Amino acid sequence: MDKLKDKRASLRGSLTALPRPAPISVLDADVGERPATHAGNRELPRIVHATPDSRSLVDWIREHAQPLQDILHTVGGVLFRGFPVEGVDAFHELCVSCINGLLPYHERSTPRSEIGNRIYTSTAYPSDQTIVLHNEFSYAQAWPMRICFYALTPAAEGGETPIADARDVYTAIPVSVRDTFEQKGVMYVRRYGSGVDLSWQETFSTSDPAQVEAYCRQNDIDFQWDDARLTTRQVRQAVARHPVTGQTVWFNQAHLFHPSNLPADVYEAMHRVLNGQFPRDALYGDGTPIEAAALQAVHRVFERATVVFPWEKNDVLLLDNMIVCHGRNPYKGDRTILVAMGDQQVRDARTRPEATR
């Protein structure tokens, strides 16, 4: 059990090889120009470089609000580089200028700390672990449409935040795999109380079972208590329709929640000690197991779609959270990447993929 506790953060670890680098384009023309029509996103992320006469990034964003929104809805992400964003307060001011309504980190799936004013540290997993690509809160009833990262202290080595276009991922998933996921959805199972993952108190930010039950009822989550232990199940979409662009995106975390995502030694130890009752699991929405081959196919597509760029100090990365997924590479040295999210979208008719048919 000690070994499990030591490797608690490995729950979402997976591929250890660094994704292959992909080219990124520089925005050196008028920011109002639209990127090329989406057909394999080779422009992700667009980069906006500060110039010697650049004012604050907040001013830039306010002056280019509509072009910036257009880029987020086409390319999916913008990397701001060289602007004088110095510290947590400056990052908060920036986020308020480009995100509508910063969100708290409720229904947590990873450990992280709030710096203040709904600014958080990135996931606090051990530095030797990979966090596979995912869209934030795609397992939840509501999710942020925008997510923003700030490189306060880039790692000395590694520690990139790989990204990928979820439209490309959807298109590249083998049709038979994609159709099954699309038809059945994903059931996320969480078992709290083993001591090797987040407690229900951490996940729901309360020590009151009544508040947990109220949250679950409000968010279509089935729950069951066994003394102090809690099991939850929630069925969500596997793919979704972007409410603004109408495009279909791969939008789930089945490949991340499934126990096969664990390192082999952690998987074996958990299976033995917990009798196969993993703290997290992912099934098809009808409760049937997801085939290993299907999950392997998903991982392969994410690998091929991944774009990697090195962080530079004070970089800011703004993403449309439905169009672009993100992860984290292993690293050495100190690393502090801050994150904020907002523009909440609740799952409704507009986000259902059948609305496109």
C-alpha positions as CSV (number, residue, x, y, z in Angstrom):
1,M,0.0,0.0,0.0
2,D,2.9,2.4,0.7
3,K,4.0,1.9,-2.9
4,L,0.5,2.9,-4.1
5,K,0.5,6.0,-1.9
6,D,3.9,7.0,-3.2
7,K,2.6,6.6,-6.7
8,R,-0.8,8.1,-6.1
9,A,-0.2,10.7,-8.8
10,S,0.4,8.0,-11.3
11,L,-3.3,7.4,-11.7
12,R,-3.3,9.4,-14.9
13,G,0.2,8.6,-16.1
14,S,0.5,7.0,-19.5
15,L,2.8,7.2,-22.5
16,T,6.4,8.0,-21.4
17,A,7.8,8.9,-24.9
18,L,7.8,12.6,-25.7
19,P,5.3,13.4,-28.6
20,R,7.1,14.3,-31.8
21,P,7.4,18.0,-32.3
22,A,5.2,19.7,-34.9
23,P,5.7,23.0,-36.6
24,I,4.0,26.1,-35.3
25,S,3.3,29.3,-37.2
26,V,4.1,32.9,-36.5
27,L,1.4,35.5,-36.7
28,D,3.4,38.3,-38.4
29,A,0.5,39.6,-40.5
30,D,-2.5,41.6,-39.5
31,V,-4.1,39.9,-36.6
32,G,-7.5,40.3,-38.2
33,E,-6.6,37.9,-41.0
34,R,-8.4,34.6,-40.6
35,P,-6.3,31.4,-40.7
36,A,-6.8,29.0,-43.5
37,T,-9.9,26.8,-43.5
38,H,-9.6,24.0,-41.1
39,A,-8.2,20.9,-42.7
40,G,-5.5,19.4,-40.5
41,N,-4.5,22.1,-38.0
42,R,-0.9,23.1,-38.9
43,E,-1.3,26.6,-37.4
44,L,-1.8,25.5,-33.8
45,P,-1.0,27.6,-31.9
46,R,-1.0,30.9,-33.6
47,I,1.8,33.1,-32.0
48,V,1.5,36.8,-31.2
49,H,4.9,38.3,-30.5
50,A,5.3,41.5,-28.6
51,T,7.0,44.3,-30.4
52,P,9.3,47.0,-29.0
53,D,6.3,49.4,-28.9
54,S,3.8,46.8,-27.5
55,R,1.7,48.0,-24.6
56,S,0.4,45.6,-22.0
57,L,-1.1,42.3,-23.2
58,V,-4.4,43.3,-21.5
59,D,-4.6,46.4,-23.8
60,W,-3.7,44.2,-26.9
61,I,-6.5,41.8,-26.1
62,R,-9.1,44.5,-25.6
63,E,-8.1,46.1,-28.8
64,H,-8.2,42.9,-30.8
65,A,-11.2,41.2,-29.0
66,Q,-13.0,40.2,-32.2
67,P,-10.0,38.9,-34.2
68,L,-8.8,37.0,-31.2
69,Q,-12.2,35.3,-30.9
70,D,-12.1,34.5,-34.6
71,I,-8.7,32.8,-34.2
72,L,-9.9,30.8,-31.2
73,H,-12.8,29.5,-33.2
74,T,-10.7,28.6,-36.2
75,V,-7.2,27.7,-35.1
76,G,-8.2,27.0,-31.5
77,G,-5.3,28.5,-29.6
78,V,-3.0,31.6,-29.3
79,L,0.4,31.8,-27.7
80,F,1.4,35.3,-26.5
81,R,5.1,35.7,-26.3
82,G,7.4,38.5,-25.1
83,F,4.7,40.6,-23.3
84,P,5.4,42.0,-19.9
85,V,3.1,39.7,-17.9
86,E,4.9,39.7,-14.5
87,G,3.4,37.6,-11.7
88,V,0.1,36.3,-10.4
89,D,-1.7,39.6,-10.2
90,A,-0.9,40.5,-13.8
91,F,-2.0,37.1,-15.0
92,H,-5.3,37.5,-13.1
93,E,-5.9,40.9,-14.7
94,L,-5.2,39.3,-18.1
95,C,-7.6,36.4,-17.5
96,V,-10.4,38.7,-16.5
97,S,-9.9,40.6,-19.7
98,C,-10.2,37.6,-22.0
99,I,-12.4,35.1,-20.0
100,N,-16.0,35.6,-19.1
101,G,-16.5,34.5,-15.5
102,L,-13.5,32.7,-14.0
103,L,-14.6,29.3,-12.6
104,P,-13.7,27.5,-9.4
105,Y,-12.2,24.0,-9.7
106,H,-15.1,21.9,-8.5
107,E,-15.6,18.2,-9.2
108,R,-11.8,17.8,-9.2
109,S,-10.0,15.0,-10.9
110,T,-6.4,16.1,-10.1
111,P,-4.6,17.7,-7.2
112,R,-3.8,21.4,-7.5
113,S,-3.7,24.5,-5.4
114,E,-5.6,27.8,-5.7
115,I,-3.2,30.8,-5.7
116,G,-6.2,33.2,-5.2
117,N,-8.9,34.8,-7.3
118,R,-9.6,31.5,-9.1
119,I,-6.0,31.2,-10.4
120,Y,-4.6,27.7,-9.9
121,T,-1.4,25.8,-10.1
122,S,-1.3,23.2,-12.9
123,T,-1.8,19.6,-11.9
124,A,0.6,18.6,-9.1
125,Y,1.7,15.2,-10.4
126,P,5.3,14.0,-10.0
127,S,7.7,15.5,-12.5
128,D,8.5,12.1,-14.1
129,Q,4.9,11.5,-15.1
130,T,3.1,12.3,-18.3
131,I,-0.4,13.7,-18.3
132,V,-2.1,12.6,-21.4
133,L,-4.0,15.1,-23.6
134,H,-7.6,15.9,-22.5
135,N,-10.2,18.7,-22.6
136,E,-10.7,20.2,-19.2
137,F,-13.9,18.9,-17.5
138,S,-15.1,16.9,-20.5
139,Y,-16.3,14.3,-17.9
140,A,-18.5,16.9,-16.2
141,Q,-22.0,18.3,-16.9
142,A,-20.5,21.7,-17.5
143,W,-17.1,22.8,-18.7
144,P,-15.1,26.0,-19.4
145,M,-15.0,27.2,-23.0
146,R,-11.7,29.0,-22.5
147,I,-8.6,28.0,-20.5
148,C,-5.5,30.1,-20.1
149,F,-2.0,29.0,-19.0
150,Y,0.8,31.2,-17.8
151,A,4.5,30.2,-17.6
152,L,5.6,31.8,-14.4
153,T,8.6,29.4,-14.1
154,P,9.3,27.2,-17.1
155,A,11.1,23.9,-16.3
156,A,14.8,23.7,-17.0
157,E,14.2,20.6,-19.1
158,G,10.9,19.3,-20.6
159,G,7.6,20.3,-19.0
160,E,6.0,21.3,-22.2
161,T,2.2,21.6,-22.4
162,P,1.4,19.5,-25.5
163,I,-1.8,20.4,-27.4
164,A,-3.9,18.9,-30.1
165,D,-6.9,19.8,-32.2
166,A,-9.9,17.8,-31.0
167,R,-11.5,18.2,-34.5
168,D,-8.5,16.4,-36.0
169,V,-8.6,13.7,-33.3
170,Y,-12.3,13.1,-34.0
171,T,-11.7,12.8,-37.7
172,A,-8.7,10.4,-37.2
173,I,-10.3,8.0,-34.8
174,P,-11.1,4.8,-36.7
175,V,-14.7,4.9,-37.8
176,S,-15.7,1.7,-36.0
177,V,-14.2,2.9,-32.7
178,R,-15.6,6.4,-33.1
179,D,-19.1,5.2,-33.9
180,T,-19.3,2.9,-30.8
181,F,-18.1,5.7,-28.5
182,E,-20.5,8.2,-30.2
183,Q,-23.5,5.9,-29.8
184,K,-22.8,4.7,-26.3
185,G,-21.0,7.6,-24.6
186,V,-18.7,7.1,-21.6
187,M,-19.5,6.1,-18.0
188,Y,-16.9,7.5,-15.5
189,V,-16.7,5.5,-12.3
190,R,-14.9,6.9,-9.2
191,R,-14.3,5.0,-6.0
192,Y,-13.3,7.2,-3.1
193,G,-11.7,5.9,0.1
194,S,-8.8,3.7,-1.1
195,G,-6.2,6.3,-0.1
196,V,-4.4,6.2,-3.5
197,D,-6.3,9.0,-5.2
198,L,-8.2,12.2,-4.3
199,S,-10.6,11.9,-1.4
200,W,-14.3,12.8,-2.0
201,Q,-13.6,15.8,0.3
202,E,-10.9,17.0,-2.1
203,T,-13.0,16.3,-5.2
204,F,-16.1,18.1,-4.0
205,S,-14.4,20.7,-1.8
206,T,-16.5,19.9,1.2
207,S,-16.5,17.5,4.2
208,D,-20.3,17.4,4.3
209,P,-21.9,14.3,2.7
210,A,-25.2,16.2,2.2
211,Q,-23.5,18.8,0.1
212,V,-21.9,16.0,-2.0
213,E,-25.3,14.4,-2.5
214,A,-26.9,17.7,-3.5
215,Y,-24.1,18.3,-6.0
216,C,-24.5,14.8,-7.5
217,R,-28.2,15.2,-7.9
218,Q,-27.8,18.6,-9.6
219,N,-25.2,17.2,-12.0
220,D,-26.7,13.9,-13.0
221,I,-24.2,11.8,-11.0
222,D,-25.3,8.5,-9.4
223,F,-23.8,8.0,-6.0
224,Q,-23.6,5.2,-3.4
225,W,-22.2,5.2,0.1
226,D,-20.6,2.3,1.8
227,D,-19.9,3.6,5.3
228,A,-17.4,6.4,4.6
229,R,-16.6,5.2,1.1
230,L,-18.3,6.8,-1.9
231,T,-18.7,5.5,-5.4
232,T,-20.0,7.7,-8.2
233,R,-21.0,7.0,-11.8
234,Q,-21.8,9.5,-14.5
235,V,-22.6,9.0,-18.2
236,R,-21.3,11.7,-20.5
237,Q,-20.8,12.3,-24.2
238,A,-17.8,10.9,-26.1
239,V,-18.0,13.5,-28.8
240,A,-19.6,16.9,-28.7
241,R,-20.7,19.7,-31.0
242,H,-19.0,23.1,-30.6
243,P,-21.9,25.5,-29.7
244,V,-20.4,28.4,-31.8
245,T,-18.7,26.7,-34.8
246,G,-21.0,23.7,-35.1
247,Q,-18.0,21.4,-35.6
248,T,-17.8,18.0,-34.0
249,V,-14.9,17.3,-31.5
250,W,-13.6,14.3,-29.6
251,F,-14.6,15.3,-26.1
252,N,-14.1,12.7,-23.4
253,Q,-11.5,11.4,-20.9
254,A,-12.1,7.6,-21.3
255,H,-8.4,7.0,-22.3
256,L,-7.3,8.9,-19.2
257,F,-9.7,7.4,-16.6
258,H,-9.3,3.8,-17.8
259,P,-7.0,1.7,-15.6
260,S,-5.0,0.7,-18.7
261,N,-3.6,4.3,-18.6
262,L,-1.6,3.4,-15.5
263,P,2.0,2.4,-15.6
264,A,2.2,-1.4,-15.6
265,D,3.7,-1.7,-12.1
266,V,1.1,0.6,-10.6
267,Y,-1.7,-1.2,-12.4
268,E,-0.5,-4.6,-11.0
269,A,-0.1,-3.3,-7.5
270,M,-3.6,-1.6,-7.5
271,H,-5.2,-4.6,-9.0
272,R,-3.7,-6.9,-6.4
273,V,-4.4,-4.7,-3.3
274,L,-7.8,-3.3,-4.4
275,N,-9.1,-6.5,-6.0
276,G,-9.6,-4.8,-9.3
277,Q,-11.7,-2.0,-7.8
278,F,-9.6,0.9,-9.2
279,P,-10.2,4.4,-7.9
280,R,-11.1,5.4,-11.4
281,D,-12.5,3.6,-14.4
282,A,-14.1,4.3,-17.7
283,L,-16.8,2.1,-19.4
284,Y,-19.1,2.6,-22.3
285,G,-22.2,4.5,-21.3
286,D,-24.2,1.3,-21.1
287,G,-21.8,-0.1,-18.5
288,T,-20.0,-2.5,-20.9
289,P,-16.1,-2.6,-20.9
290,I,-14.2,-0.5,-23.4
291,E,-12.0,-2.8,-25.5
292,A,-8.2,-2.4,-25.0
293,A,-7.8,-2.1,-28.8
294,A,-10.2,0.9,-28.9
295,L,-8.3,2.7,-26.2
296,Q,-5.0,2.0,-27.9
297,A,-6.3,3.4,-31.1
298,V,-7.3,6.6,-29.3
299,H,-3.9,7.0,-27.8
300,R,-2.2,6.6,-31.2
301,V,-4.4,9.3,-32.7
302,F,-3.5,11.7,-29.9
303,E,0.2,11.0,-30.4
304,R,0.0,11.8,-34.1
305,A,-2.1,15.0,-33.5
306,T,0.2,16.4,-30.8
307,V,1.9,19.7,-31.1
308,V,4.8,20.6,-28.7
309,F,6.4,23.9,-28.1
310,P,8.9,25.0,-25.4
311,W,7.7,27.3,-22.7
312,E,9.4,30.7,-22.3
313,K,9.1,32.7,-19.2
314,N,5.9,34.8,-19.1
315,D,4.4,33.0,-22.1
316,V,0.6,33.0,-22.1
317,L,-1.4,30.3,-23.9
318,L,-5.1,30.9,-24.5
319,L,-7.2,27.9,-25.7
320,D,-10.7,27.2,-26.8
321,N,-11.2,24.2,-24.4
322,M,-13.5,22.3,-26.8
323,I,-11.4,22.7,-29.9
324,V,-8.0,22.1,-28.3
325,C,-7.0,19.5,-25.7
326,H,-3.8,19.8,-23.6
327,G,-1.5,17.6,-21.4
328,R,1.9,17.8,-19.7
329,N,5.3,16.3,-20.5
330,P,7.7,15.1,-17.8
331,Y,10.3,17.7,-16.7
332,K,13.3,18.4,-14.6
333,G,13.9,21.4,-12.3
334,D,11.3,23.8,-10.9
335,R,8.2,24.4,-12.9
336,T,5.3,26.7,-12.2
337,I,2.6,26.9,-14.8
338,L,-0.6,28.7,-13.6
339,V,-4.0,28.2,-15.1
340,A,-7.5,29.8,-15.1
341,M,-10.6,28.8,-16.9
342,G,-14.1,30.3,-17.5
343,D,-16.9,30.9,-20.1
344,Q,-18.9,28.1,-18.7
345,Q,-20.8,25.8,-21.1
346,V,-23.5,23.5,-19.8
347,R,-24.2,20.3,-21.8
348,D,-27.4,20.9,-23.7
349,A,-28.9,20.4,-27.2
350,R,-26.4,22.7,-28.8
351,T,-23.5,20.5,-27.8
352,R,-25.0,17.2,-28.9
353,P,-23.3,15.9,-32.0
354,E,-26.7,14.7,-33.5
355,A,-27.6,18.3,-33.9
356,T,-25.2,18.3,-36.9
357,R,-27.1,15.5,-38.7
